[in-house]
């Protein structure tokens, strides 16, 4: 006979497996681990920043189920935030975006960090 933790029953265990929560959690954890490993591989590679940053952004977006797009701002010499990489957006208009510290959500996060 298999011992069970106090308060558990075969019906509870079967319900938990039957409703898909266990399988979904395993798939979610597997996806997150795969993404972390991919990001580590990207960071460990000898890629130049022009290749590294877009690949890193793509890996991060793939980590989050709800994310379809994203952009990465970096600080330029004039302390403005500029879009260094974008995934899922038309990047041509984004090349003209320059945010001052405190401007927009990204600028506020930059100012307070």
C-alpha positions in Angstrom: 0.0 0.0 0.0 1.3 3.5 -0.9 1.3 6.0 2.0 -0.2 9.4 1.4 0.3 12.7 3.0 -2.2 13.5 5.8 -5.4 15.0 4.5 -4.9 13.7 0.9 -6.9 11.2 -0.9 -6.8 9.2 -4.1 -9.7 11.3 -5.5 -7.9 14.6 -4.7 -4.7 13.4 -6.4 -6.6 12.1 -9.5 -8.6 15.4 -9.7 -5.3 17.4 -9.6 -3.8 15.4 -12.4 -7.1 15.1 -14.4 -7.8 18.9 -14.4 -4.5 19.5 -16.2 -2.8 21.6 -13.5 0.2 19.3 -13.1 0.8 19.0 -16.9 0.4 22.7 -17.4 2.8 23.5 -14.6 5.4 21.0 -16.0 5.1 22.5 -19.5 5.4 26.1 -18.1 8.4 25.2 -15.9 10.0 23.4 -18.9 9.5 26.4 -21.1 11.0 28.8 -18.5 14.0 26.6 -18.0 14.6 26.2 -21.7 14.4 30.0 -22.1 16.8 30.6 -19.2 19.2 28.1 -20.8 18.8 29.8 -24.2 19.5 33.2 -22.6 22.6 31.8 -20.8 23.8 30.4 -24.2 23.2 33.8 -25.8 25.1 35.7 -23.1 28.0 33.1 -23.1 28.4 33.4 -26.9 31.0 35.7 -28.4 28.3 37.7 -30.3 28.7 41.3 -30.9 26.1 43.6 -29.2 24.2 44.1 -32.5 23.4 40.4 -32.5 23.3 39.8 -28.7 20.7 42.4 -27.7 18.0 41.4 -30.2 18.5 37.7 -29.4 18.3 38.4 -25.7 15.2 40.4 -26.1 13.6 37.7 -28.2 14.5 35.1 -25.5 12.9 37.3 -22.8 9.7 37.8 -24.8 9.4 34.1 -25.3 9.6 33.6 -21.6 6.4 35.4 -20.9 3.2 33.7 -22.4 1.3 37.0 -22.5 4.1 39.0 -24.3 4.0 39.3 -28.1 6.3 42.2 -28.4 8.8 44.3 -26.5 11.6 46.8 -26.8 14.8 47.5 -24.9 15.8 51.1 -24.1 19.4 52.0 -23.4 20.9 55.3 -22.3 22.7 57.3 -24.9 25.5 59.9 -24.4 23.0 62.7 -23.7 21.3 60.6 -21.0 18.2 60.0 -23.1 16.6 56.6 -23.5 16.7 55.2 -27.0 15.3 52.0 -28.4 18.2 49.7 -28.9 16.2 46.7 -29.9 12.5 45.9 -30.7 10.7 42.6 -31.3 7.2 42.5 -32.7 7.1 46.1 -33.7 8.0 48.1 -36.8 11.4 49.2 -35.8 11.8 52.1 -38.3 9.7 54.6 -36.3 11.1 53.5 -33.0 14.6 54.5 -34.1 13.5 58.1 -33.7 12.2 57.7 -30.1 14.3 59.5 -27.5 12.9 59.7 -24.0 14.1 62.1 -21.3 14.5 60.7 -17.8 11.1 60.8 -16.2 9.2 60.9 -19.6 6.8 58.0 -20.1 6.8 54.9 -18.0 10.2 53.8 -19.2 11.7 57.2 -18.4 10.1 57.1 -14.9 11.5 53.7 -14.2 14.9 54.9 -15.4 14.7 58.0 -13.2 13.7 55.9 -10.1 16.2 53.2 -10.5 
